[in-house]
Amino acid sequence: MRARSRTVLRWLLALLLVAQGANHFVHEAFFVSMMPTYLPHPRALVVVSGVGEIVIGLSMLTPPLVGVAGAAAIALFVAVFPANVEMALHPERFPSVPVGLLYARLPLQAVLMLWAYATCLRRDAIAPRRSPPA
């Protein structure tokens, strides 16, 4: 992947994370309803994950933090996976969302993890390219 493409894709992922993090506050009740019942303090978890998404997204735009942000994004995508499973297992709680979309969210987490890896963590993503010797 070329450096310019990687940068554009990293900015798009950062924008997605910041927007989704903001959504946690705009549509808080929806995000609380996604939380698995076995997790305590669902509202607090929604707030923490929303802030986390915003911070991670902004960190992806800060060159010295790109690698850490990529690793944090992958950890975040793993951490929110149970909420996506909860949605798929309880579609009756989300009548406005097509059931197929609830299941499509599950593999989407892997796509997002690969996206974060490819744009933030691959060696050639965080180390400047060296010109070949003349």
Secondary structure, 3 states (H helix, E strand, C coil): CCHHHHHHHHHHHHHHHHHHHHHHHHCHHHHHHHCCCCCCCHHHHHHHHHHHHHHHHHHCCCHHHHHHHHHHHHHHHHHHHHHHHHHHHCHHHCCCCCHHHHHHHHHHHHHHHHHHHHHHHCHHHHCCCCCCCC
